[in-house]
Amino acid sequence: MLKEKVEGVLSKVRPLLQRDGGDVELVDVQENGVVKVKLTGACSGCPMSTMTLKNAIEESIKKEVPEVKSVEQV
């Protein structure tokens, strides 16, 4: 159930990333509240990817899915 909630939030964030040639893939949702994602496309090599991960992706997920403690890039 948690994984579906996270996917739902990612589907809202994804168009913003795709507009700039990037994307995000959900890798894992752990029971301890850690979400693992992979940034792809233009996001994978972007120097701003850490800010995108924390300020856009993690913030959006934690806002809508309070069980999530953090989002990590793999």
CHARMM-style PDB file with segment names, atoms N, HN, CA, C and O in Angstrom:
ATOM      1  N   MET     1       0.819  -1.197   0.000  1.00  0.00      PROA
ATOM      2  CA  MET     1       0.000   0.000   0.000  1.00  0.00      PROA
ATOM      3  C   MET     1       0.864   1.263   0.000  1.00  0.00      PROA
ATOM      4  O   MET     1       0.575   2.221  -0.717  1.00  0.00      PROA
ATOM      5  N   LEU     2       1.925   1.256   0.809  1.00  0.00      PROA
ATOM      6  HN  LEU     2       2.160   0.478   1.392  1.00  0.00      PROA
ATOM      7  CA  LEU     2       2.826   2.402   0.872  1.00  0.00      PROA
ATOM      8  C   LEU     2       3.485   2.652  -0.480  1.00  0.00      PROA
ATOM      9  O   LEU     2       3.639   3.797  -0.907  1.00  0.00      PROA
ATOM     10  N   LYS     3       3.869   1.573  -1.142  1.00  0.00      PROA
ATOM     11  HN  LYS     3       3.743   0.644  -0.795  1.00  0.00      PROA
ATOM     12  CA  LYS     3       4.518   1.701  -2.448  1.00  0.00      PROA
ATOM     13  C   LYS     3       3.589   2.367  -3.456  1.00  0.00      PROA
ATOM     14  O   LYS     3       4.034   3.186  -4.260  1.00  0.00      PROA
ATOM     15  N   GLU     4       2.302   2.023  -3.421  1.00  0.00      PROA
ATOM     16  HN  GLU     4       1.940   1.358  -2.768  1.00  0.00      PROA
ATOM     17  CA  GLU     4       1.335   2.612  -4.344  1.00  0.00      PROA
ATOM     18  C   GLU     4       1.169   4.105  -4.068  1.00  0.00      PROA
ATOM     19  O   GLU     4       1.032   4.899  -4.999  1.00  0.00      PROA
ATOM     20  N   LYS     5       1.183   4.486  -2.792  1.00  0.00      PROA
ATOM     21  HN  LYS     5       1.295   3.841  -2.036  1.00  0.00      PROA
ATOM     22  CA  LYS     5       1.064   5.907  -2.440  1.00  0.00      PROA
ATOM     23  C   LYS     5       2.260   6.693  -2.971  1.00  0.00      PROA
ATOM     24  O   LYS     5       2.104   7.783  -3.521  1.00  0.00      PROA
ATOM     25  N   VAL     6       3.450   6.128  -2.799  1.00  0.00      PROA
ATOM     26  HN  VAL     6       3.576   5.242  -2.351  1.00  0.00      PROA
ATOM     27  CA  VAL     6       4.667   6.794  -3.276  1.00  0.00      PROA
ATOM     28  C   VAL     6       4.642   6.914  -4.793  1.00  0.00      PROA
ATOM     29  O   VAL     6       4.984   7.964  -5.338  1.00  0.00      PROA
ATOM     30  N   GLU     7       4.241   5.849  -5.478  1.00  0.00      PROA
ATOM     31  HN  GLU     7       3.963   4.997  -5.035  1.00  0.00      PROA
ATOM     32  CA  GLU     7       4.134   5.895  -6.947  1.00  0.00      PROA
ATOM     33  C   GLU     7       3.164   6.994  -7.390  1.00  0.00      PROA
ATOM     34  O   GLU     7       3.405   7.678  -8.385  1.00  0.00      PROA
ATOM     35  N   GLY     8       2.069   7.156  -6.645  1.00  0.00      PROA
ATOM     36  HN  GLY     8       1.874   6.600  -5.836  1.00  0.00      PROA
ATOM     37  CA  GLY     8       1.104   8.194  -6.960  1.00  0.00      PROA
ATOM     38  C   GLY     8       1.708   9.585  -6.892  1.00  0.00      PROA
ATOM     39  O   GLY     8       1.441  10.427  -7.750  1.00  0.00      PROA
ATOM     40  N   VAL     9       2.516   9.824  -5.878  1.00  0.00      PROA
ATOM     41  HN  VAL     9       2.732   9.140  -5.182  1.00  0.00      PROA
ATOM     42  CA  VAL     9       3.174  11.127  -5.748  1.00  0.00      PROA
ATOM     43  C   VAL     9       4.203  11.301  -6.860  1.00  0.00      PROA
ATOM     44  O   VAL     9       4.300  12.377  -7.450  1.00  0.00      PROA
ATOM     45  N   LEU    10       4.969  10.258  -7.152  1.00  0.00      PROA
ATOM     46  HN  LEU    10       4.891   9.383  -6.673  1.00  0.00      PROA
ATOM     47  CA  LEU    10       5.969  10.347  -8.216  1.00  0.00      PROA
ATOM     48  C   LEU    10       5.319  10.647  -9.564  1.00  0.00      PROA
ATOM     49  O   LEU    10       5.905  11.340 -10.395  1.00  0.00      PROA
ATOM     50  N   SER    11       4.115  10.130  -9.782  1.00  0.00      PROA
ATOM     51  HN  SER    11       3.639   9.567  -9.106  1.00  0.00      PROA
ATOM     52  CA  SER    11       3.437  10.400 -11.048  1.00  0.00      PROA
ATOM     53  C   SER    11       3.071  11.881 -11.180  1.00  0.00      PROA
ATOM     54  O   SER    11       2.905  12.382 -12.291  1.00  0.00      PROA
ATOM     55  N   LYS    12       2.947  12.576 -10.052  1.00  0.00      PROA
ATOM     56  HN  LYS    12       3.082  12.168  -9.149  1.00  0.00      PROA
ATOM     57  CA  LYS    12       2.678  14.014 -10.080  1.00  0.00      PROA
ATOM     58  C   LYS    12       3.955  14.820 -10.304  1.00  0.00      PROA
ATOM     59  O   LYS    12       3.922  15.874 -10.939  1.00  0.00      PROA
ATOM     60  N   VAL    13       5.071  14.329  -9.785  1.00  0.00      PROA
ATOM     61  HN  VAL    13       5.098  13.473  -9.269  1.00  0.00      PROA
ATOM     62  CA  VAL    13       6.358  15.021  -9.906  1.00  0.00      PROA
ATOM     63  C   VAL    13       7.002  14.760 -11.265  1.00  0.00      PROA
ATOM     64  O   VAL    13       7.694  15.617 -11.814  1.00  0.00      PROA
ATOM     65  N   ARG    14       6.767  13.576 -11.790  1.00  0.00      PROA
ATOM     66  HN  ARG    14       6.205  12.879 -11.344  1.00  0.00      PROA
ATOM     67  CA  ARG    14       7.422  13.119 -13.021  1.00  0.00      PROA
ATOM     68  C   ARG    14       7.314  14.101 -14.203  1.00  0.00      PROA
ATOM     69  O   ARG    14       8.312  14.311 -14.891  1.00  0.00      PROA
ATOM     70  N   PRO    15       6.142  14.712 -14.466  1.00  0.00      PROA
ATOM     71  CA  PRO    15       6.062  15.640 -15.604  1.00  0.00      PROA
ATOM     72  C   PRO    15       7.019  16.825 -15.499  1.00  0.00      PROA
ATOM     73  O   PRO    15       7.507  17.312 -16.519  1.00  0.00      PROA
ATOM     74  N   LEU    16       7.290  17.288 -14.301  1.00  0.00      PROA
ATOM     75  HN  LEU    16       6.893  16.892 -13.473  1.00  0.00      PROA
ATOM     76  CA  LEU    16       8.239  18.390 -14.120  1.00  0.00      PROA
ATOM     77  C   LEU    16       9.645  17.956 -14.531  1.00  0.00      PROA
ATOM     78  O   LEU    16      10.377  18.714 -15.168  1.00  0.00      PROA
ATOM     79  N   LEU    17      10.010  16.742 -14.163  1.00  0.00      PROA
ATOM     80  HN  LEU    17       9.416  16.127 -13.646  1.00  0.00      PROA
ATOM     81  CA  LEU    17      11.332  16.226 -14.522  1.00  0.00      PROA
ATOM     82  C   LEU    17      11.421  15.942 -16.015  1.00  0.00      PROA
ATOM     83  O   LEU    17      12.430  16.241 -16.653  1.00  0.00      PROA
ATOM     84  N   GLN    18      10.363  15.364 -16.567  1.00  0.00      PROA
ATOM     85  HN  GLN    18       9.543  15.121 -16.049  1.00  0.00      PROA
ATOM     86  CA  GLN    18      10.351  15.015 -17.983  1.00  0.00      PROA
ATOM     87  C   GLN    18      10.409  16.246 -18.876  1.00  0.00      PROA
ATOM     88  O   GLN    18      10.930  16.185 -19.989  1.00  0.00      PROA
ATOM     89  N   ARG    19       9.883  17.353 -18.396  1.00  0.00      PROA
ATOM     90  HN  ARG    19       9.460  17.403 -17.491  1.00  0.00      PROA
ATOM     91  CA  ARG    19       9.919  18.598 -19.172  1.00  0.00      PROA
ATOM     92  C   ARG    19      11.362  19.022 -19.438  1.00  0.00      PROA
ATOM     93  O   ARG    19      11.650  19.657 -20.452  1.00  0.00      PROA
ATOM     94  N   ASP    20      12.272  18.665 -18.518  1.00  0.00      PROA
ATOM     95  HN  ASP    20      12.038  18.148 -17.694  1.00  0.00      PROA
ATOM     96  CA  ASP    20      13.687  19.005 -18.674  1.00  0.00      PROA
ATOM     97  C   ASP    20      14.527  17.827 -19.154  1.00  0.00      PROA
ATOM     98  O   ASP    20      15.757  17.881 -19.110  1.00  0.00      PROA
ATOM     99  N   GLY    21      13.862  16.754 -19.617  1.00  0.00      PROA
ATOM    100  HN  GLY    21      12.864  16.711 -19.653  1.00  0.00      PROA
ATOM    101  CA  GLY    21      14.580  15.609 -20.169  1.00  0.00      PROA
ATOM    102  C   GLY    21      14.990  14.564 -19.153  1.00  0.00      PROA
ATOM    103  O   GLY    21      15.789  13.683 -19.473  1.00  0.00      PROA
ATOM    104  N   GLY    22      14.470  14.633 -17.946  1.00  0.00      PROA
ATOM    105  HN  GLY    22      13.821  15.348 -17.687  1.00  0.00      PROA
ATOM    106  CA  GLY    22      14.818  13.669 -16.914  1.00  0.00      PROA
ATOM    107  C   GLY    22      13.630  12.831 -16.506  1.00  0.00      PROA
ATOM    108  O   GLY    22      12.549  12.936 -17.086  1.00  0.00      PROA
ATOM    109  N   ASP    23      13.837  12.001 -15.507  1.00  0.00      PROA
ATOM    110  HN  ASP    23      14.715  11.916 -15.035  1.00  0.00      PROA
ATOM    111  CA  ASP    23      12.762  11.162 -14.979  1.00  0.00      PROA
ATOM    112  C   ASP    23      13.213  10.572 -13.652  1.00  0.00      PROA
ATOM    113  O   ASP    23      14.374  10.703 -13.265  1.00  0.00      PROA
ATOM    114  N   VAL    24      12.284   9.922 -12.960  1.00  0.00      PROA
ATOM    115  HN  VAL    24      11.341   9.816 -13.275  1.00  0.00      PROA
ATOM    116  CA  VAL    24      12.591   9.271 -11.695  1.00  0.00      PROA
ATOM    117  C   VAL    24      11.927   7.908 -11.692  1.00  0.00      PROA
ATOM    118  O   VAL    24      10.785   7.760 -12.126  1.00  0.00      PROA
ATOM    119  N   GLU    25      12.655   6.908 -11.196  1.00  0.00      PROA
ATOM    120  HN  GLU    25      13.583   7.028 -10.843  1.00  0.00      PROA
ATOM    121  CA  GLU    25      12.123   5.543 -11.085  1.00  0.00      PROA
ATOM    122  C   GLU    25      12.127   5.141  -9.618  1.00  0.00      PROA
ATOM    123  O   GLU    25      13.103   5.382  -8.907  1.00  0.00      PROA
ATOM    124  N   LEU    26      11.053   4.538  -9.171  1.00  0.00      PROA
ATOM    125  HN  LEU    26      10.260   4.343  -9.748  1.00  0.00      PROA
ATOM    126  CA  LEU    26      10.980   4.012  -7.810  1.00  0.00      PROA
ATOM    127  C   LEU    26      11.719   2.685  -7.777  1.00  0.00      PROA
ATOM    128  O   LEU    26      11.405   1.776  -8.546  1.00  0.00      PROA
ATOM    129  N   VAL    27      12.698   2.569  -6.889  1.00  0.00      PROA
ATOM    130  HN  VAL    27      12.953   3.307  -6.264  1.00  0.00      PROA
ATOM    131  CA  VAL    27      13.480   1.349  -6.761  1.00  0.00      PROA
ATOM    132  C   VAL    27      12.945   0.496  -5.612  1.00  0.00      PROA
ATOM    133  O   VAL    27      12.756  -0.711  -5.767  1.00  0.00      PROA
ATOM    134  N   ASP    28      12.701   1.127  -4.452  1.00  0.00      PROA
ATOM    135  HN  ASP    28      12.855   2.107  -4.327  1.00  0.00      PROA
ATOM    136  CA  ASP    28      12.283   0.361  -3.280  1.00  0.00      PROA
ATOM    137  C   ASP    28      11.628   1.281  -2.258  1.00  0.00      PROA
ATOM    138  O   ASP    28      11.973   2.458  -2.149  1.00  0.00      PROA
ATOM    139  N   VAL    29      10.690   0.733  -1.520  1.00  0.00      PROA
ATOM    140  HN  VAL    29      10.410  -0.223  -1.608  1.00  0.00      PROA
ATOM    141  CA  VAL    29      10.109   1.399  -0.356  1.00  0.00      PROA
ATOM    142  C   VAL    29      10.336   0.451   0.816  1.00  0.00      PROA
ATOM    143  O   VAL    29       9.759  -0.636   0.861  1.00  0.00      PROA
ATOM    144  N   GLN    30      11.166   0.858   1.752  1.00  0.00      PROA
ATOM    145  HN  GLN    30      11.635   1.741   1.716  1.00  0.00      PROA
ATOM    146  CA  GLN    30      11.517   0.004   2.874  1.00  0.00      PROA
ATOM    147  C   GLN    30      10.553   0.211   4.040  1.00  0.00      PROA
ATOM    148  O   GLN    30       9.934   1.267   4.167  1.00  0.00      PROA
ATOM    149  N   GLU    31      10.437  -0.794   4.874  1.00  0.00      PROA
ATOM    150  HN  GLU    31      10.940  -1.652   4.771  1.00  0.00      PROA
ATOM    151  CA  GLU    31       9.522  -0.744   6.009  1.00  0.00      PROA
ATOM    152  C   GLU    31       9.872   0.348   7.014  1.00  0.00      PROA
ATOM    153  O   GLU    31       9.006   0.806   7.760  1.00  0.00      PROA
ATOM    154  N   ASN    32      11.137   0.767   7.038  1.00  0.00      PROA
ATOM    155  HN  ASN    32      11.840   0.395   6.432  1.00  0.00      PROA
ATOM    156  CA  ASN    32      11.557   1.806   7.977  1.00  0.00      PROA
ATOM    157  C   ASN    32      11.257   3.219   7.467  1.00  0.00      PROA
ATOM    158  O   ASN    32      11.650   4.202   8.095  1.00  0.00      PROA
ATOM    159  N   GLY    33      10.559   3.320   6.327  1.00  0.00      PROA
ATOM    160  HN  GLY    33      10.240   2.522   5.817  1.00  0.00      PROA
ATOM    161  CA  GLY    33      10.166   4.622   5.803  1.00  0.00      PROA
ATOM    162  C   GLY    33      11.159   5.254   4.850  1.00  0.00      PROA
ATOM    163  O   GLY    33      11.033   6.433   4.521  1.00  0.00      PROA
ATOM    164  N   VAL    34      12.137   4.499   4.404  1.00  0.00      PROA
ATOM    165  HN  VAL    34      12.239   3.541   4.672  1.00  0.00      PROA
ATOM    166  CA  VAL    34      13.122   5.012   3.455  1.00  0.00      PROA
ATOM    167  C   VAL    34      12.701   4.614   2.040  1.00  0.00      PROA
ATOM    168  O   VAL    34      12.438   3.445   1.762  1.00  0.00      PROA
ATOM    169  N   VAL    35      12.643   5.599   1.163  1.00  0.00      PROA
ATOM    170  HN  VAL    35      12.857   6.549   1.388  1.00  0.00      PROA
ATOM    171  CA  VAL    35      12.293   5.376  -0.241  1.00  0.00      PROA
ATOM    172  C   VAL    35      13.566   5.511  -1.062  1.00  0.00      PROA
ATOM    173  O   VAL    35      14.319   6.471  -0.900  1.00  0.00      PROA
ATOM    174  N   LYS    36      13.800   4.554  -1.937  1.00  0.00      PROA
ATOM    175  HN  LYS    36      13.188   3.775  -2.068  1.00  0.00      PROA
ATOM    176  CA  LYS    36      14.970   4.599  -2.812  1.00  0.00      PROA
ATOM    177  C   LYS    36      14.496   4.832  -4.238  1.00  0.00      PROA
ATOM    178  O   LYS    36      13.622   4.129  -4.744  1.00  0.00      PROA
ATOM    179  N   VAL    37      15.096   5.841  -4.878  1.00  0.00      PROA
ATOM    180  HN  VAL    37      15.806   6.412  -4.467  1.00  0.00      PROA
ATOM    181  CA  VAL    37      14.727   6.188  -6.247  1.00  0.00      PROA
ATOM    182  C   VAL    37      15.987   6.291  -7.100  1.00  0.00      PROA
ATOM    183  O   VAL    37      17.100   6.451  -6.597  1.00  0.00      PROA
ATOM    184  N   LYS    38      15.770   6.194  -8.402  1.00  0.00      PROA
ATOM    185  HN  LYS    38      14.866   6.064  -8.810  1.00  0.00      PROA
ATOM    186  CA  LYS    38      16.859   6.365  -9.363  1.00  0.00      PROA
ATOM    187  C   LYS    38      16.472   7.499 -10.294  1.00  0.00      PROA
ATOM    188  O   LYS    38      15.414   7.463 -10.923  1.00  0.00      PROA
ATOM    189  N   LEU    39      17.335   8.509 -10.380  1.00  0.00      PROA
ATOM    190  HN  LEU    39      18.194   8.538  -9.868  1.00  0.00      PROA
ATOM    191  CA  LEU    39      17.110   9.598 -11.326  1.00  0.00      PROA
ATOM    192  C   LEU    39      17.701   9.188 -12.669  1.00  0.00      PROA
ATOM    193  O   LEU    39      18.826   8.692 -12.734  1.00  0.00      PROA
ATOM    194  N   THR    40      16.949   9.395 -13.723  1.00  0.00      PROA
ATOM    195  HN  THR    40      16.035   9.798 -13.670  1.00  0.00      PROA
ATOM    196  CA  THR    40      17.384   8.965 -15.054  1.00  0.00      PROA
ATOM    197  C   THR    40      17.340  10.136 -16.028  1.00  0.00      PROA
ATOM    198  O   THR    40      16.892  11.233 -15.695  1.00  0.00      PROA
ATOM    199  N   GLY    41      17.817   9.871 -17.234  1.00  0.00      PROA
ATOM    200  HN  GLY    41      18.181   8.980 -17.504  1.00  0.00      PROA
ATOM    201  CA  GLY    41      17.822  10.899 -18.264  1.00  0.00      PROA
ATOM    202  C   GLY    41      18.715  12.055 -17.871  1.00  0.00      PROA
ATOM    203  O   GLY    41      19.791  11.852 -17.309  1.00  0.00      PROA
ATOM    204  N   ALA    42      18.275  13.264 -18.161  1.00  0.00      PROA
ATOM    205  HN  ALA    42      17.401  13.429 -18.617  1.00  0.00      PROA
ATOM    206  CA  ALA    42      19.065  14.456 -17.860  1.00  0.00      PROA
ATOM    207  C   ALA    42      19.310  14.613 -16.364  1.00  0.00      PROA
ATOM    208  O   ALA    42      20.296  15.230 -15.960  1.00  0.00      PROA
ATOM    209  N   CYS    43      18.425  14.062 -15.539  1.00  0.00      PROA
ATOM    210  HN  CYS    43      17.624  13.561 -15.866  1.00  0.00      PROA
ATOM    211  CA  CYS    43      18.573  14.181 -14.081  1.00  0.00      PROA
ATOM    212  C   CYS    43      19.761  13.390 -13.551  1.00  0.00      PROA
ATOM    213  O   CYS    43      20.333  13.755 -12.524  1.00  0.00      PROA
ATOM    214  N   SER    44      20.140  12.316 -14.233  1.00  0.00      PROA
ATOM    215  HN  SER    44      19.675  12.020 -15.068  1.00  0.00      PROA
ATOM    216  CA  SER    44      21.185  11.445 -13.710  1.00  0.00      PROA
ATOM    217  C   SER    44      22.544  12.129 -13.639  1.00  0.00      PROA
ATOM    218  O   SER    44      23.347  11.810 -12.761  1.00  0.00      PROA
ATOM    219  N   GLY    45      22.813  13.049 -14.533  1.00  0.00      PROA
ATOM    220  HN  GLY    45      22.161  13.308 -15.246  1.00  0.00      PROA
ATOM    221  CA  GLY    45      24.112  13.710 -14.525  1.00  0.00      PROA
ATOM    222  C   GLY    45      24.045  15.185 -14.181  1.00  0.00      PROA
ATOM    223  O   GLY    45      25.047  15.892 -14.283  1.00  0.00      PROA
ATOM    224  N   CYS    46      22.896  15.650 -13.780  1.00  0.00      PROA
ATOM    225  HN  CYS    46      22.082  15.075 -13.697  1.00  0.00      PROA
ATOM    226  CA  CYS    46      22.699  17.071 -13.505  1.00  0.00      PROA
ATOM    227  C   CYS    46      23.327  17.464 -12.175  1.00  0.00      PROA
ATOM    228  O   CYS    46      23.144  16.764 -11.178  1.00  0.00      PROA
ATOM    229  N   PRO    47      24.066  18.576 -12.142  1.00  0.00      PROA
ATOM    230  CA  PRO    47      24.650  19.026 -10.880  1.00  0.00      PROA
ATOM    231  C   PRO    47      23.603  19.461  -9.848  1.00  0.00      PROA
ATOM    232  O   PRO    47      23.907  19.557  -8.659  1.00  0.00      PROA
ATOM    233  N   MET    48      22.386  19.720 -10.294  1.00  0.00      PROA
ATOM    234  HN  MET    48      22.139  19.642 -11.259  1.00  0.00      PROA
ATOM    235  CA  MET    48      21.313  20.131  -9.393  1.00  0.00      PROA
ATOM    236  C   MET    48      20.459  18.952  -8.934  1.00  0.00      PROA
ATOM    237  O   MET    48      19.439  19.154  -8.276  1.00  0.00      PROA
ATOM    238  N   SER    49      20.858  17.723  -9.269  1.00  0.00      PROA
ATOM    239  HN  SER    49      21.687  17.559  -9.803  1.00  0.00      PROA
ATOM    240  CA  SER    49      20.023  16.561  -8.974  1.00  0.00      PROA
ATOM    241  C   SER    49      19.784  16.360  -7.478  1.00  0.00      PROA
ATOM    242  O   SER    49      18.712  15.902  -7.083  1.00  0.00      PROA
ATOM    243  N   THR    50      20.763  16.694  -6.645  1.00  0.00      PROA
ATOM    244  HN  THR    50      21.634  17.067  -6.966  1.00  0.00      PROA
ATOM    245  CA  THR    50      20.577  16.554  -5.196  1.00  0.00      PROA
ATOM    246  C   THR    50      19.487  17.496  -4.708  1.00  0.00      PROA
ATOM    247  O   THR    50      18.655  17.118  -3.883  1.00  0.00      PROA
ATOM    248  N   MET    51      19.493  18.718  -5.216  1.00  0.00      PROA
ATOM    249  HN  MET    51      20.169  19.026  -5.886  1.00  0.00      PROA
ATOM    250  CA  MET    51      18.453  19.678  -4.837  1.00  0.00      PROA
ATOM    251  C   MET    51      17.091  19.222  -5.348  1.00  0.00      PROA
ATOM    252  O   MET    51      16.089  19.353  -4.645  1.00  0.00      PROA
ATOM    253  N   THR    52      17.049  18.696  -6.551  1.00  0.00      PROA
ATOM    254  HN  THR    52      17.863  18.589  -7.122  1.00  0.00      PROA
ATOM    255  CA  THR    52      15.799  18.179  -7.109  1.00  0.00      PROA
ATOM    256  C   THR    52      15.280  17.040  -6.240  1.00  0.00      PROA
ATOM    257  O   THR    52      14.089  16.971  -5.933  1.00  0.00      PROA
ATOM    258  N   LEU    53      16.180  16.156  -5.851  1.00  0.00      PROA
ATOM    259  HN  LEU    53      17.147  16.212  -6.100  1.00  0.00      PROA
ATOM    260  CA  LEU    53      15.802  15.007  -5.029  1.00  0.00      PROA
ATOM    261  C   LEU    53      15.208  15.467  -3.697  1.00  0.00      PROA
ATOM    262  O   LEU    53      14.142  14.995  -3.300  1.00  0.00      PROA
ATOM    263  N   LYS    54      15.880  16.371  -3.014  1.00  0.00      PROA
ATOM    264  HN  LYS    54      16.746  16.754  -3.337  1.00  0.00      PROA
ATOM    265  CA  LYS    54      15.435  16.794  -1.681  1.00  0.00      PROA
ATOM    266  C   LYS    54      14.270  17.788  -1.750  1.00  0.00      PROA
ATOM    267  O   LYS    54      13.281  17.634  -1.033  1.00  0.00      PROA
ATOM    268  N   ASN    55      14.381  18.798  -2.602  1.00  0.00      PROA
ATOM    269  HN  ASN    55      15.184  18.924  -3.185  1.00  0.00      PROA
ATOM    270  CA  ASN    55      13.395  19.883  -2.601  1.00  0.00      PROA
ATOM    271  C   ASN    55      12.122  19.571  -3.369  1.00  0.00      PROA
ATOM    272  O   ASN    55      11.059  20.091  -3.028  1.00  0.00      PROA
ATOM    273  N   ALA    56      12.202  18.752  -4.374  1.00  0.00      PROA
ATOM    274  HN  ALA    56      13.065  18.329  -4.651  1.00  0.00      PROA
ATOM    275  CA  ALA    56      10.998  18.447  -5.158  1.00  0.00      PROA
ATOM    276  C   ALA    56      10.453  17.066  -4.835  1.00  0.00      PROA
ATOM    277  O   ALA    56       9.290  16.926  -4.456  1.00  0.00      PROA
ATOM    278  N   ILE    57      11.279  16.061  -4.983  1.00  0.00      PROA
ATOM    279  HN  ILE    57      12.224  16.175  -5.291  1.00  0.00      PROA
ATOM    280  CA  ILE    57      10.810  14.682  -4.837  1.00  0.00      PROA
ATOM    281  C   ILE    57      10.539  14.332  -3.373  1.00  0.00      PROA
ATOM    282  O   ILE    57       9.426  13.934  -3.029  1.00  0.00      PROA
ATOM    283  N   GLU    58      11.547  14.477  -2.512  1.00  0.00      PROA
ATOM    284  HN  GLU    58      12.451  14.800  -2.792  1.00  0.00      PROA
ATOM    285  CA  GLU    58      11.378  14.093  -1.111  1.00  0.00      PROA
ATOM    286  C   GLU    58      10.295  14.938  -0.432  1.00  0.00      PROA
ATOM    287  O   GLU    58       9.453  14.404   0.290  1.00  0.00      PROA
ATOM    288  N   GLU    59      10.317  16.230  -0.659  1.00  0.00      PROA
ATOM    289  HN  GLU    59      11.001  16.663  -1.246  1.00  0.00      PROA
ATOM    290  CA  GLU    59       9.328  17.107  -0.030  1.00  0.00      PROA
ATOM    291  C   GLU    59       7.909  16.726  -0.443  1.00  0.00      PROA
ATOM    292  O   GLU    59       7.008  16.687   0.395  1.00  0.00      PROA
ATOM    293  N   SER    60       7.710  16.447  -1.720  1.00  0.00      PROA
ATOM    294  HN  SER    60       8.442  16.479  -2.400  1.00  0.00      PROA
ATOM    295  CA  SER    60       6.383  16.066  -2.210  1.00  0.00      PROA
ATOM    296  C   SER    60       5.921  14.742  -1.610  1.00  0.00      PROA
ATOM    297  O   SER    60       4.769  14.606  -1.198  1.00  0.00      PROA
ATOM    298  N   ILE    61       6.820  13.776  -1.563  1.00  0.00      PROA
ATOM    299  HN  ILE    61       7.756  13.887  -1.897  1.00  0.00      PROA
ATOM    300  CA  ILE    61       6.456  12.460  -1.026  1.00  0.00      PROA
ATOM    301  C   ILE    61       6.122  12.569   0.461  1.00  0.00      PROA
ATOM    302  O   ILE    61       5.093  12.053   0.899  1.00  0.00      PROA
ATOM    303  N   LYS    62       6.971  13.230   1.240  1.00  0.00      PROA
ATOM    304  HN  LYS    62       7.807  13.649   0.885  1.00  0.00      PROA
ATOM    305  CA  LYS    62       6.754  13.331   2.680  1.00  0.00      PROA
ATOM    306  C   LYS    62       5.479  14.115   3.013  1.00  0.00      PROA
ATOM    307  O   LYS    62       4.835  13.858   4.031  1.00  0.00      PROA
ATOM    308  N   LYS    63       5.125  15.056   2.163  1.00  0.00      PROA
ATOM    309  HN  LYS    63       5.648  15.264   1.336  1.00  0.00      PROA
ATOM    310  CA  LYS    63       3.913  15.844   2.381  1.00  0.00      PROA
ATOM    311  C   LYS    63       2.659  14.980   2.241  1.00  0.00      PROA
ATOM    312  O   LYS    63       1.719  15.104   3.026  1.00  0.00      PROA
ATOM    313  N   GLU    64       2.655  14.111   1.240  1.00  0.00      PROA
ATOM    314  HN  GLU    64       3.418  14.011   0.602  1.00  0.00      PROA
ATOM    315  CA  GLU    64       1.480  13.291   0.966  1.00  0.00      PROA
ATOM    316  C   GLU    64       1.513  11.911   1.628  1.00  0.00      PROA
ATOM    317  O   GLU    64       0.472  11.284   1.826  1.00  0.00      PROA
ATOM    318  N   VAL    65       2.710  11.449   1.966  1.00  0.00      PROA
ATOM    319  HN  VAL    65       3.556  11.958   1.806  1.00  0.00      PROA
ATOM    320  CA  VAL    65       2.854  10.127   2.594  1.00  0.00      PROA
ATOM    321  C   VAL    65       3.719  10.303   3.851  1.00  0.00      PROA
ATOM    322  O   VAL    65       4.927  10.070   3.811  1.00  0.00      PROA
ATOM    323  N   PRO    66       3.100  10.713   4.962  1.00  0.00      PROA
ATOM    324  CA  PRO    66       3.869  11.033   6.168  1.00  0.00      PROA
ATOM    325  C   PRO    66       4.660   9.861   6.756  1.00  0.00      PROA
ATOM    326  O   PRO    66       5.560  10.075   7.569  1.00  0.00      PROA
ATOM    327  N   GLU    67       4.336   8.627   6.359  1.00  0.00      PROA
ATOM    328  HN  GLU    67       3.605   8.453   5.699  1.00  0.00      PROA
ATOM    329  CA  GLU    67       5.097   7.472   6.839  1.00  0.00      PROA
ATOM    330  C   GLU    67       6.517   7.454   6.307  1.00  0.00      PROA
ATOM    331  O   GLU    67       7.385   6.793   6.878  1.00  0.00      PROA
ATOM    332  N   VAL    68       6.764   8.170   5.222  1.00  0.00      PROA
ATOM    333  HN  VAL    68       6.059   8.706   4.758  1.00  0.00      PROA
ATOM    334  CA  VAL    68       8.087   8.215   4.603  1.00  0.00      PROA
ATOM    335  C   VAL    68       8.988   9.133   5.414  1.00  0.00      PROA
ATOM    336  O   VAL    68       8.635  10.278   5.698  1.00  0.00      PROA
ATOM    337  N   LYS    69      10.156   8.618   5.785  1.00  0.00      PROA
ATOM    338  HN  LYS    69      10.443   7.688   5.555  1.00  0.00      PROA
ATOM    339  CA  LYS    69      11.123   9.381   6.586  1.00  0.00      PROA
ATOM    340  C   LYS    69      12.162  10.088   5.728  1.00  0.00      PROA
ATOM    341  O   LYS    69      12.582  11.202   6.040  1.00  0.00      PROA
ATOM    342  N   SER    70      12.580   9.428   4.633  1.00  0.00      PROA
ATOM    343  HN  SER    70      12.238   8.522   4.380  1.00  0.00      PROA
ATOM    344  CA  SER    70      13.575  10.032   3.758  1.00  0.00      PROA
ATOM    345  C   SER    70      13.523   9.391   2.381  1.00  0.00      PROA
ATOM    346  O   SER    70      12.973   8.306   2.192  1.00  0.00      PROA
ATOM    347  N   VAL    71      14.121  10.107   1.417  1.00  0.00      PROA
ATOM    348  HN  VAL    71      14.569  10.988   1.570  1.00  0.00      PROA
ATOM    349  CA  VAL    71      14.221   9.601   0.055  1.00  0.00      PROA
ATOM    350  C   VAL    71      15.697   9.628  -0.310  1.00  0.00      PROA
ATOM    351  O   VAL    71      16.369  10.648  -0.156  1.00  0.00      PROA
ATOM    352  N   GLU    72      16.194   8.493  -0.795  1.00  0.00      PROA
ATOM    353  HN  GLU    72      15.648   7.664  -0.920  1.00  0.00      PROA
ATOM    354  CA  GLU    72      17.603   8.359  -1.146  1.00  0.00      PROA
ATOM    355  C   GLU    72      17.747   7.990  -2.611  1.00  0.00      PROA
ATOM    356  O   GLU    72      16.936   7.257  -3.178  1.00  0.00      PROA
ATOM    357  N   GLN    73      18.801   8.518  -3.201  1.00  0.00      PROA
ATOM    358  HN  GLN    73      19.460   9.113  -2.740  1.00  0.00      PROA
ATOM    359  CA  GLN    73      19.108   8.197  -4.600  1.00  0.00      PROA
ATOM    360  C   GLN    73      20.029   6.996  -4.651  1.00  0.00      PROA
ATOM    361  O   GLN    73      20.977   6.898  -3.872  1.00  0.00      PROA
ATOM    362  N   VAL    74      19.749   6.070  -5.579  1.00  0.00      PROA
ATOM    363  HN  VAL    74      18.979   6.150  -6.212  1.00  0.00      PROA
ATOM    364  CA  VAL    74      20.629   4.899  -5.761  1.00  0.00      PROA
ATOM    365  C   VAL    74      21.223   4.923  -7.142  1.00  0.00      PROA
ATOM    366  OT1 VAL    74      21.991   4.030  -7.499  1.00  0.00      PROA
TER     367      VAL     74
END
